[in-house]
């Protein structure tokens, strides 16, 4: 394993270790909150369906060309993706979004779920693929609700600090 030191002198996970950790934490979480900057300069968040692919540093979404999101990403590509699942952990991932036109990738990502949004199916001209290339993330990996309660109870009895799980930032 390759590690480097961050500004505080702590060992920083390698990119590969960071990708593996983030992949484990977001696996199976269906929705992410995507935060982007609107054309008026405001931060806005909206839920997006994460495509079920193994995280390799990129996250894929299907959006609408007519949406505020897509119009905004065309001008300012920086986004934040927030994932959380009770008992598993939390991930705040930041990166650059790219608007992609790729029929083969759309075939790979498409499911009938999207017919509710795109009635013409995969041929709907309003479909926009969005690829987010992760630049870094902060995560908190917990041992679950029961383990967390045990740690708090133990700390109350012993006067020690509870172990709330692992938290770190990674550059990807």
Secondary structure, DSSP 8 states (H G I E B T S, - for coil): --EEE-TTS-EEE-HHHHHHHHHHHHTT--EEEEEEE-TTS-EEEEEEE--SS--SSEEEEEEETTSHHHHHHTT--EEEEEEEETTTEEEEEEEEEEEE--HHHHHHH--GGGGGT-TTGGG-TTEEEEEEEEEEEEEEE---HHHHHHHHHHHHHH-------EEEEEE-
